[in-house]
Amino acid sequence: MSTKEEINQIAGKLADLTFSLLAGCQEKESRLAEQHGLTQAEFRCLRLFGTDESVNNKKIAERMNLSPSRLTRIIDGLVAKDYIIREIDNTDRRNMRVSLSAKGAQIVQLLNSAYVDIHKEILTDIDETQHKPLISAMTSLLSAVQRWNAKP
């Protein structure tokens, strides 16, 4: 069993690692977005669509943790690039449905493929015997973070 001091040391290492990992992931996203003429926020917005054909603006703002006005600027940029189509809700003008255009669906597919390729490349720098334990540990960490975030 770990002592209180050991737990504090492990928690400190985990804090440093997650901070560095987040910074590295943001750099990775920024590079990929730039390669495709997108801002990092536009890249993240497009990645949220996944297989969804249409998404409510409030859902996007919630997932991206953005204010409605900031999201509107991101959506405006993606509309101007012809990646998404914006439709105002007739019953509530503050609401809109955002869907991928044909060009948008192509870029999302391209981005998703490039994102996986980047991770394949990263995995080449990790011993193959560590791949499954890495995924298991990251899955456990994600679950713990999600449980922590769900607490009041």
Summary of the structure (lengths in Angstrom):
residues: 152
radius of gyration: 18.9
end to end distance: 28.6
largest distance: 60.2
contacts: 365
relative contact order: 0.09
helix: 71%
strand: 9%
